Amino acid sequence: MQMREKLLAGGLAAVVAIGFVPTLWSWYIEPVVVAESARKNAETLRNDRDYKQLQVIAKQKQLKEWKGRSLSPKPTEAATQYQQWLTDMAEVVAEFSNVSVVPDPPRTAANQPFVAIGVTLKAEATLAQVRLFLFRFFQADVLHSITQLSLDSPAATGNPKLVVVMKFEALSLRDAPPRGPTLFPRTEITEDWHDPTQPLTVRHAEGFPTKTPFLVRVGKHYFEVSEASGTSWTLTPDANSTASTTKQSVALLTDEAVELVPIHPEFAKRTIANFDPILKRNPFVKPVPYAPKLEFVGTKSVSRGGSLDLLCRATGFDLSAGEPLFTLEGDAPSGLSLDGRSGKLTWKPDDEQALGDFKLQVTVKAPGLREPLAQPLTVTLKQTNKPPKFATISERTAVLGKEFVLAVKATDEDPETKLTFSLGTGAPEGAKIDPATGEFKWTPPATLVPGPVKVTVQVADNGNPPNTVKQDITINVGDDLAQFTKLTGILEVDGKKEIRLSDLANNRSLVLHEGEVLRYADIEATVVRIDKKAVLLKKDDVLWRLDLGETLSQLRKLEPAAAPEAPKKPGESPKS
């Protein structure tokens, strides 16, 4: 082929190629590119979906875990169980003194599937006891936390017990599984256990793990269950318990409660030694002068039916060397006990206990004391002191500017009891009462606005402890109605005599018969006899006469010689 023909053929091939390449791209290459792009988009969507699904699974797993750590789904039950558990932790495990655990009202979050349970704890404790409480609190696998913690030292020197205030918050998830009667599963010991080489037998194992090891609590002692065959468990003291560190043998008694201790995952390998910095940096320990002293705080006597609470307190020595231990010596009556750690002496005498004094001696020992402290103590059981009783007092009427006298009476069932009368708060100015007789006197001032006045009278006995009783008296104060109230009629209606009194100031009338009581103005008297033109009244055990046409202010006292016979009863024959 000539060169010219070759060039023409090459040019034609180039033109054909230029026209064919786009067609080839649209037929084969472009679909491949689109498919690859779609594949990548689909892969991205799938990865996003898988990631979100993994997030959902993780959240569902976390929610399931939270439900397992939640309090009871019933808020009221959750508050009660959590309060009881905190009380055990404070009183039994950490051995706080004067413990008060009060739940707050449950707080329901808006549009949230949980209720926040708040609890406030107040107590007295050493820093070492606070450290133990904190360790066991955070060790427990519960959805809870401490929202506030304050420690106040009551003294500027020494290592006194601190005033502890803690606030807690725990969650009650609505969909959480039920907890049963207590926060954690419990069972009871069926036989006394004091030999660590022998298994412990419990009443049942419901709610407890089948896989060992797991942790349990009996009172203040913690044990690891290393082997479990039904209700037969092999125990070893928990590494963080006092029995383990001091190698003391612990005896467990029949019917003592055994409680499961679920451990928070973060505390699985932690020990109480992790809380040692709390003790090493104790800011409350300060030098104290050596002046040991044993004193009693509270009453030393109790009445039958009551109870005695007395605190034995050791002061003036360094508690950093160790806690004091109190012991009681002497012929203590039945039921009286002394807590060796807190020094709290309690007694509720039974009905058969003889009255009288019981002479005892309290001794306290502590590493910081050179020698034990001892002090005699006399505890007295007395007869129950019954409160006095007032005689009922109805409403009374007093007159402006005129002295009002009232005999206030009270009685007491206890023999040889002395009663003392007094006025309560808010008594009107000028009012007074005789402490011995109970006679009340008051002259309402003329400037006083007429109306009811309430006066509180009170009477106290001299028992131990004394009883005080109060009673309110209503005195209607007004003008002297007696000078406007006149005897206007003496009639006989249906064979029965009656008198008619008219209050001209208020246009009121009163009708009375023999034997009835007149209570009007400031007068209270019994109608003794009605004559044709006069009436005889008995007031304050004295006879008074009122003639027809006279006002009540004109009542005249009769001499004893003029006293008439009592009115005859219907059907009674006259005396000869």
C-alpha positions in Angstrom: 0.0 0.0 0.0 1.2 3.4 -1.0 2.1 5.9 1.7 -0.8 8.1 0.7 -3.3 5.2 1.1 -1.8 4.4 4.5 -2.3 7.9 5.7 -5.9 7.9 4.4 -6.6 4.6 6.1 -5.1 5.8 9.4 -7.2 9.0 9.3 -10.4 7.0 8.6 -9.5 4.7 11.5 -9.1 7.7 13.8 -12.4 9.1 12.8 -14.1 5.8 13.4 -12.4 5.4 16.8 -13.5 8.9 17.9 -17.1 8.1 17.1 -17.0 4.6 18.7 -15.3 5.4 22.1 -18.4 7.3 23.5 -20.6 4.5 22.4 -18.3 1.9 24.0 -18.3 4.0 27.3 -22.1 4.2 27.4 -22.4 0.5 26.6 -19.9 -1.1 29.0 -17.9 1.3 31.2 -20.5 3.7 32.6 -22.8 0.9 34.1 -19.8 -0.5 35.9 -18.9 2.9 37.4 -22.6 3.4 38.5 -22.8 0.0 40.0 -19.5 0.5 41.9 -20.8 3.8 43.3 -24.1 2.2 44.4 -22.1 -0.6 46.0 -20.1 1.8 48.0 -23.2 3.8 49.1 -24.9 0.5 50.1 -21.8 -0.5 52.0 -21.8 2.8 53.8 -25.5 2.5 54.8 -24.9 -1.0 56.0 -22.0 0.1 58.1 -24.0 2.9 59.6 -26.9 0.6 60.3 -24.6 -2.0 61.9 -23.0 0.7 64.0 -26.4 2.0 65.2 -27.5 -1.6 65.9 -24.4 -2.1 67.9 -25.2 1.1 69.9 -28.7 -0.1 70.5 -27.4 -3.5 71.7 -24.9 -1.8 73.9 -27.6 0.5 75.4 -30.0 -2.5 75.9 -27.2 -4.4 77.6 -26.5 -1.4 79.8 -30.2 -0.9 80.6 -30.5 -4.6 81.5 -27.5 -4.2 83.8 -29.0 -1.1 85.4 -32.3 -2.9 86.0 -30.4 -5.6 87.8 -28.8 -3.0 90.0 -32.0 -1.0 90.5 -34.0 -0.8 93.8 -37.4 -2.3 93.8 -39.7 -1.0 91.0 -42.2 0.1 93.7 -41.0 3.4 95.0 -42.5 3.0 98.5 -41.0 -0.5 98.9 -37.7 0.8 97.4 -37.5 3.6 100.0 -38.2 1.2 102.9 -35.7 -1.4 101.8 -33.0 1.1 101.1 -33.6 2.9 104.4 -33.3 -0.5 106.3 -30.1 -1.4 104.4 -28.4 1.9 105.1 -29.4 1.6 108.8 -27.7 -1.8 108.9 -24.6 -0.5 107.2 -24.4 2.4 109.7 -25.5 0.7 113.0 -24.3 -2.9 112.5 -21.4 -2.8 110.1 -19.8 0.5 110.7 -21.1 0.7 114.3 -22.1 4.4 114.2 -23.8 5.9 117.3 -27.1 7.7 117.6 -28.1 6.8 114.0 -31.0 8.5 112.3 -31.9 7.4 108.8 -34.9 9.3 107.3 -36.1 8.9 103.7 -37.0 11.9 101.6 -40.3 12.0 99.6 -39.7 10.0 96.3 -38.9 12.3 93.3 -40.3 11.3 90.0 -38.5 12.8 87.0 -40.8 14.1 84.2 -41.0 11.6 81.3 -38.4 9.4 82.8 -38.7 5.6 83.6 -37.3 6.0 87.1 -37.9 7.4 90.6 -35.1 9.0 92.6 -35.0 7.7 96.2 -33.4 10.2 98.6 -32.3 9.4 102.2 -30.6 11.5 104.9 -28.4 9.9 107.5 -27.2 11.6 110.7 -25.0 9.9 113.3 -21.8 10.1 115.4 -18.7 8.1 114.3 -15.0 8.1 114.2 -13.2 8.6 111.0 -12.2 4.9 110.9 -15.9 4.0 111.1 -16.7 6.4 108.3 -14.0 4.9 106.2 -15.4 1.4 106.8 -18.9 2.6 105.9 -17.8 4.2 102.7 -16.0 1.1 101.6 -18.9 -1.2 102.1 -21.3 1.4 100.6 -19.5 1.7 97.3 -18.7 -2.1 97.3 -22.5 -2.8 97.0 -23.7 -3.3 93.5 -26.7 -0.8 93.6 -27.6 2.2 91.5 -26.9 4.7 94.3 -24.5 7.5 95.2 -23.6 9.9 98.0 -24.8 13.4 97.1 -23.6 15.1 100.2 -21.2 14.3 103.0 -20.3 16.5 106.0 -18.1 15.7 109.0 -18.0 18.1 112.0 -15.8 17.7 115.0 -17.5 18.6 118.3 -14.2 19.4 120.0 -11.1 21.4 119.1 -8.7 18.8 120.4 -8.4 15.0 120.5 -10.0 12.5 118.2 -13.7 12.7 119.2 -16.5 11.1 117.4 -17.6 13.2 114.5 -21.0 14.5 113.7 -21.8 12.8 110.4 -24.4 13.9 107.9 -24.8 12.1 104.6 -27.4 12.4 101.8 -27.9 9.5 99.4 -29.7 9.0 96.2 -30.7 5.7 94.6 -32.8 4.9 91.5 -35.9 2.8 91.3 -36.5 1.8 87.6 -40.1 1.1 86.8 -39.3 -2.0 84.7 -36.7 -3.5 87.2 -37.3 -7.0 88.5 -38.9 -7.2 92.0 -36.5 -7.3 94.9 -38.5 -9.5 97.4 -38.9 -8.5 101.1 -35.4 -7.0 101.4 -33.0 -5.1 99.2 -30.7 -8.2 98.9 -31.6 -11.9 99.3 -31.5 -13.2 102.8 -31.6 -16.6 104.6 -31.1 -17.8 108.2 -28.6 -20.0 110.0 -30.1 -23.3 111.1 -27.3 -24.4 113.5 -24.7 -22.5 115.6 -21.4 -22.2 113.7 -18.1 -21.6 115.4 -15.7 -24.0 113.6 -14.3 -22.5 110.4 -13.4 -26.0 109.2 -17.0 -27.1 109.2 -19.7 -25.9 106.7 -22.4 -23.5 107.6 -26.0 -24.7 107.2 -28.6 -22.2 106.1 -32.4 -22.5 105.9 -32.6 -22.0 102.1 -30.4 -20.7 99.2 -33.1 -19.0 97.1 -31.8 -15.8 95.4 -28.2 -16.7 96.2 -25.7 -17.6 93.4 -25.1 -21.2 92.5 -21.6 -20.4 91.3 -18.9 -19.7 93.9 -17.2 -17.7 95.2 -19.7 -15.0 96.4 -19.8 -12.7 99.4 -22.3 -12.7 102.3 -22.8 -10.7 105.5 -23.9 -11.9 108.9 -24.3 -8.9 111.3 -21.1 -6.9 111.0 -19.1 -9.8 109.7 -18.4 -10.5 106.0 -17.6 -14.0 104.6 -16.7 -15.4 101.2 -18.6 -18.6 100.3 -15.9 -20.6 98.6 -18.1 -23.8 98.1 -21.8 -24.2 98.1 -23.7 -27.4 98.0 -27.4 -26.6 98.3 -27.8 -25.2 101.9 -24.4 -26.2 103.0 -21.7 -23.5 102.6 -18.0 -23.3 103.2 -17.1 -19.9 104.7 -13.8 -18.0 104.9 -13.6 -14.5 106.4 -13.6 -11.8 103.8 -10.2 -10.3 103.2 -11.5 -6.9 104.2 -13.2 -7.9 107.4 -11.8 -7.4 110.9 -11.9 -11.1 111.6 -9.6 -11.7 108.7 -7.1 -9.0 109.6 -7.0 -9.8 113.3 -7.4 -13.6 112.8 -10.2 -13.7 115.3 -12.7 -16.6 115.4 -16.3 -15.6 114.8 -19.2 -17.6 116.2 -22.5 -17.4 114.3 -25.8 -18.3 116.0 -29.0 -20.0 115.0 -31.6 -17.8 113.2 -29.1 -15.0 112.5 -29.7 -13.5 109.1 -27.3 -14.1 106.2 -27.5 -11.5 103.5 -26.0 -11.7 100.0 -23.5 -8.9 99.1 -23.5 -8.3 95.4 -20.2 -6.6 94.5 -19.9 -3.7 92.1 -17.7 -4.7 89.2 -15.3 -1.8 89.9 -14.8 -3.0 93.5 -14.2 -6.7 92.6 -10.4 -6.2 93.2 -10.4 -3.2 95.6 -9.7 -3.5 99.3 -10.4 -1.3 102.3 -6.7 -0.4 102.1 -7.7 1.8 99.1 -9.4 4.1 101.7 -6.4 4.4 104.0 -5.6 7.9 102.8 -8.8 9.0 104.6 -7.1 8.0 107.9 -3.6 9.1 107.1 -4.8 12.7 106.3 -7.2 12.9 109.2 -7.6 16.6 109.9 -9.6 16.1 113.1 -6.8 14.5 115.3 -5.3 17.1 117.5 -3.3 16.8 120.8 -5.5 16.6 123.9 -4.7 17.1 127.6 -4.8 13.9 129.5 -7.8 14.3 131.8 -9.9 11.1 131.6 -13.4 11.4 132.8 -16.5 9.2 132.9 -19.9 10.9 133.0 -23.5 10.0 132.5 -25.8 11.9 130.2 -29.6 11.4 130.7 -32.0 10.4 133.4 -31.1 7.7 135.9 -34.7 6.8 136.9 -37.7 5.3 135.0 -41.3 4.9 135.9 -43.0 1.5 135.5 -44.2 1.1 132.0 -41.5 3.5 130.6 -38.0 2.9 129.3 -34.6 4.2 130.4 -32.0 5.6 128.0 -28.7 6.7 129.6 -25.4 7.4 127.8 -22.1 6.6 129.5 -19.5 8.9 128.0 -15.7 8.8 128.4 -13.9 12.0 127.7 -10.5 13.6 128.1 -8.2 11.0 126.5 -6.9 10.3 123.0 -9.3 8.1 121.0 -6.7 7.7 118.3 -5.1 4.9 120.3 -8.4 2.9 120.3 -12.1 3.0 121.1 -13.3 2.8 124.8 -15.1 -0.3 126.0 -17.7 -0.1 128.7 -18.6 -2.8 131.1 -21.4 -3.0 133.8 -20.8 -4.5 137.2 -23.3 -5.1 140.1 -26.7 -6.7 140.5 -28.3 -5.4 137.3 -32.1 -5.9 137.0 -33.5 -8.1 134.3 -33.5 -6.5 130.9 -31.0 -3.8 131.7 -28.1 -3.8 129.2 -25.1 -1.7 128.3 -23.6 -1.5 124.8 -19.9 -2.0 125.2 -18.9 0.3 122.3 -21.4 3.2 122.4 -21.8 3.2 126.2 -25.6 3.4 125.8 -27.5 1.9 128.7 -31.1 0.8 128.0 -33.7 -0.8 130.2 -37.4 -1.5 129.8 -38.6 -2.9 133.2 -41.2 -5.6 133.1 -44.4 -5.5 135.1 -43.0 -7.9 137.7 -39.9 -5.9 138.5 -39.8 -4.7 142.0 -39.6 -0.9 142.6 -36.5 0.6 144.2 -32.9 1.5 143.6 -30.3 -0.7 141.8 -26.7 0.1 142.6 -24.3 -0.6 139.7 -20.8 0.3 138.6 -19.8 1.3 135.1 -16.1 0.7 134.1 -14.5 1.9 130.9 -11.2 0.7 129.4 -9.2 2.0 126.5 -5.7 1.8 125.1 -5.3 5.5 125.8 -6.1 5.2 129.5 -3.4 4.5 132.1 -5.9 2.6 134.2 -9.7 1.8 133.9 -12.2 4.4 134.9 -15.0 3.4 137.3 -17.9 5.2 138.6 -20.9 4.1 140.7 -24.4 4.4 139.1 -27.8 4.1 140.8 -30.7 3.3 138.6 -34.2 3.8 140.1 -37.5 2.2 139.2 -40.5 4.2 140.3 -44.2 3.8 140.2 -45.9 5.1 137.0 -46.8 8.8 137.5 -50.4 9.2 136.4 -51.3 12.7 135.1 -53.8 14.9 137.1 -57.3 15.5 135.9 -59.3 18.7 135.8 -62.9 18.9 136.8 -64.9 20.0 133.8 -65.4 23.7 133.6 -68.2 25.0 131.4 -68.4 28.5 129.9 -68.5 31.3 132.4 -69.7 34.9 132.3 -67.8 37.9 133.7 -68.8 41.6 134.0 -66.6 44.5 132.9 -65.1 46.2 135.9 -66.2 43.5 138.4 -64.0 40.8 139.9 -64.6 37.3 138.5 -63.8 34.4 140.8 -63.6 30.8 139.7 -62.6 27.7 141.7 -60.5 25.5 139.4 -60.3 21.9 140.7 -58.2 19.0 139.8 -57.5 15.5 141.2 -54.6 13.0 141.0 -54.9 9.2 141.4 -51.3 8.9 142.8 -51.2 9.1 146.6 -49.4 11.9 148.4 -49.2 13.9 145.2 -48.9 17.7 145.4 -50.6 19.7 142.7 -49.6 23.1 141.6 -51.8 25.4 139.5 -50.6 28.0 137.0 -51.8 30.0 134.0 -50.7 29.2 130.5 -49.4 31.6 128.0 -51.7 34.4 126.7 -53.5 34.9 130.0 -55.3 38.3 130.2 -53.6 41.1 132.0 -54.3 41.1 135.8 -55.5 37.4 135.9 -54.0 35.2 138.6 -54.5 31.8 140.1 -53.6 30.5 143.5 -50.8 27.8 143.0 -52.1 25.8 145.9 -55.9 26.1 145.8 -56.5 26.8 142.1 -58.7 29.8 142.8 -58.8 32.0 139.7 -59.4 35.8 140.0 -59.6 38.4 137.3 -61.2 41.8 137.0 -62.0 42.6 133.3 -61.0 46.2 132.7 -63.8 48.6 131.7 -61.9 49.3 128.5 -62.1 45.7 127.3 -64.2 45.0 124.3 -67.0 42.7 125.3 -66.8 39.2 124.0 -65.4 35.7 124.7 -61.9 35.5 126.3 -60.0 32.2 126.4 -57.8 31.4 129.4 -55.5 28.4 129.7 -55.1 27.0 133.2 -52.6 24.2 133.9 -51.9 21.9 136.8 -48.7 20.0 137.4 -47.9 17.1 139.9 -44.6 16.5 141.6 -44.0 13.1 140.2 -40.7 12.0 138.5 -40.9 13.1 135.8 -43.7 15.6 136.6 -46.9 15.6 134.5 -48.6 18.8 133.4 -52.2 19.0 132.1 -53.8 22.0 130.5 -57.5 23.1 130.1 -59.0 26.0 128.2 -61.7 28.1 129.9 -64.0 30.4 127.9 -65.1 33.5 129.8 -67.8 35.6 128.1 -67.1 39.2 129.2 -69.9 41.8 128.9 -71.8 44.5 130.6 -73.5 43.9 134.0 -76.7 42.3 132.8 -77.7 41.5 136.4 -78.8 45.1 136.9 -81.1 44.9 133.9 -82.5 41.4 134.5 -85.6 41.6 136.7 -87.9 39.0 138.3 -91.1 39.9 136.5 -93.3 36.9 137.2 -94.1 34.0 139.5 -96.6 31.6 138.0 -98.1 28.1 138.4 -98.5 26.3 135.1 -100.1 22.8 135.1 -99.5 22.6 138.9 -95.8 23.5 138.6 -94.3 26.7 139.9 -92.1 28.8 137.6 -90.4 32.1 137.6 -89.8 34.5 134.7 -86.8 36.7 134.5 -86.6 39.5 131.8 -83.4 41.0 130.5 -84.7 44.5 129.7 -81.4 45.5 128.0 -81.5 42.6 125.4 -85.2 41.9 125.4 -84.7 38.3 126.5 -86.7 36.1 128.9 -85.8 33.1 131.0 -88.2 30.6 132.6 -87.0 28.4 135.5 -88.5 25.8 137.8 -87.5 24.6 141.3 -84.3 22.5 141.1 -83.1 24.1 137.9 -79.9 26.1 137.5 -79.8 29.8 136.7 -76.8 30.7 134.5 -77.0 34.3 133.5 -75.0 37.5 133.7 -72.2 36.5 136.1 -74.6 34.4 138.3 -74.8 30.7 138.6 -77.3 29.5 141.2 -79.9 26.7 141.8 -83.6 27.6 142.3 -84.3 26.1 145.7 -87.9 27.3 146.4 -90.5 29.5 144.7 -92.9 31.5 147.0 -95.7 33.7 146.0 -93.7 36.9 145.8 -90.0 35.7 146.1 -87.6 33.0 145.0 -84.8 31.4 147.0 -81.5 30.6 145.2 -78.5 28.7 146.3 -75.1 30.0 145.2 -71.7 29.0 146.5 -73.4 26.9 149.2 -75.2 30.0 150.4 -78.9 30.9 150.1 -80.0 34.1 148.4 -83.4 35.8 148.1 -84.8 37.7 145.2 -88.2 39.4 145.5 -90.7 40.0 142.7 -89.8 43.1 140.8 -86.1 43.1 141.9 -83.1 42.7 139.6 -80.5 40.0 139.9 -78.1 42.7 141.2 -80.4 43.0 144.2 -79.9 39.4 145.4 -79.7 39.3 149.2 -77.8 36.8 151.2 -79.8 35.0 153.9 -78.5 34.3 157.4 -78.2 30.6 158.2 -81.1 30.9 160.7 -83.3 32.0 157.8 -82.5 29.0 155.6 -85.7 27.3 154.6 -86.3 23.6 154.2 -85.4 21.9 151.0 -88.4 21.7 148.5 -90.4 18.5 148.9 -90.3 16.0 146.2 -93.6 15.0 144.5 -95.5 12.5 146.7 -93.4 13.2 149.8 -95.4 13.7 153.0 -94.6 16.7 155.1 -92.6 16.3 158.3 -94.5 16.4 161.6 
